[in-house]
Amino acid sequence: MKGFRKFLGYFQFVAISLLTTAVVVWLAAKLQLVPSDPPLSQNSPSSPTVSTPAPSGDDRSSRPVSPQPDLYENLPSLPQQSSPQPVVPTTVPRVATAPKNFHGHLPYAEDEGSRLVSVGEFVRGTYRRQEYLDQEAATAFNQLLAAATKANLTLQPISGFRSVDDQTELFEKQVQKYGSREAAAKLSAPPGYSEHHTGYAIDISDRDQPEKDLKLAFEKTTAYRWLSANAGNYDFELSFPPNNTQGVSFEPWHWRYIGTQRAAVQFASARS
Ligand SMILES: [Zn+2]
């Protein structure tokens, strides 16, 4: 009898434990109604309806196959402005401390939010997105745009400043898609290694030729020929011309500003 009571007590203990566990699990399940992976802007009504092509090298890559239309579209539209911070009256940019080279990509520090200035919108269909550059590059870029307009061209920015967080999001998608960081690096600069972090690099397109956005075919446009002849007047240069020393594939749409000491310092190692 004593043994039976002991057994009954033990049985009650187990039953209560199981019941408590079940209630806790049920409550936890109820509380987890918020999705762990909130949808990005691709689900928003303002997403572009056009497909964005696959660029190479620093952006995405030279592989002519598999366009990834979601990457640029998912970029946050606003840089993180550090508004309470005063503008630091220095001409020395922050120094990137990452390893010197990641599959041809060089390390770059993120520009200060307080230095970023709008350079207009990337527009495709009903989709619009503000793009930003460092104040130094922005002034020169606006002059370049004005000159292009006089030449009856419709240039527009596709992608200017990009934070390390933006780049992490882009890059991790490539890692998931291609299986490793090494494979992804052939398609996209890893976070911390994009010229776009500096606020001095910008992808340019012809508003009238969306099918050439971020594609090698941009090389065949009047816009590219005009940029090749005139961008230098505004201190912009191609970052990745054919057969560049970094071994990054040719990107006719990707230009960087080198017109001030602060800008030139950023790209000194890339140019040497
Ligand atoms: Zn680019």
Boltz pocket constraint, residues with backbone or C-beta under 6 A from the ligand:
constraints:
  - pocket:
      binder: B
      contacts: [[A, 58], [A, 59], [A, 159], [A, 196], [A, 201], [A, 202], [A, 203], [A, 253], [A, 254], [A, 255]]
      max_distance: 6.0
